[in-house]
């Protein structure tokens, strides 16, 4: 699981509707974006949306450590992660 922090407000798609994802948002992505093109599924604010991989690569910053991601967005931690903490 990878986490990205957006540096710029970026559009996503949810059920064929454009949704602006604000700057500073934390995104959870299940795959490495290096080899991906086109739309990818992203978890944001507890919901699954689709974003272009290139937008995330160009406008987001990879958060290296899972612990850092949990500190930046504790609401993204799973129940099992909370039990460990």
N, C-alpha and C positions, 0 to 999 in steps of 0.2 A: 504494500500500500504506500503510495507516494502522496505527499502533501505539498501544495503550492500556495503561495500568498500572492494575490493579484496586486499589481502596482498601478493599474489603470482600470477604470470601469469598463467592462467588456460584456458584450451581448452573449446570451445563452439562449437555447430553445427548450421550451417545455410544452409538450402537447401542441406543437405547431405555432406557439406564441413566443415572440421575442421577449426575453426577460433580461434587464440590465443587472449584472452582478457587480456590486460596488467595489471600488478600490479598497484594499485591505482585507478582503474576504479570503477565507481559507477554503481551498478546494481539496477534496480527497479523490484520488484517481487510482484505479486498480492496476494500471499498466504503465510502463515506461513510455514517455511520449517521443523518445528519440526516433523510433521506427514507425510512428503512427502519423497518418494523414487524415484529413477529413474530420467528421464529427466523432467525438468520444464521449462516453458517459462519465459524468462527474457528479460527486455528491457535494452539495452546497446547502448550508442552512437546513440540513435534515431531509433534503429532497434531491432526487436525481434529475439532472438536466443534461443537455448536450451542448458541448462547446467545440469549436474548431481547435484541434491540437496545436496548430501554429499560433493561435491567439494565446493559448496558455504558455507555450514556450517563449513567445516574444514579450508578453505582458506580465508573466508571473515569475516568481522566484521560488526555486525548489527549496523546501525546508528539509535539511539533511537528516536530522535525528527525529525519530518518532517521539522522543521525550519532548523535544522542542515544539513539535506540532501539538502535542497535548497541552503544553503550557500556553501556546498561542491560541488554541481553540479547545478548551476543555470539554465543550459540548459535543465534540466529534469523537471523544474517547468512547469505546464500546463498554458495555456493562462488565465484561470480563477484565478490561483494562482498569476500570474503577475498583474492582475487587482486589486487584493486585496492589494498587497504589495505597 
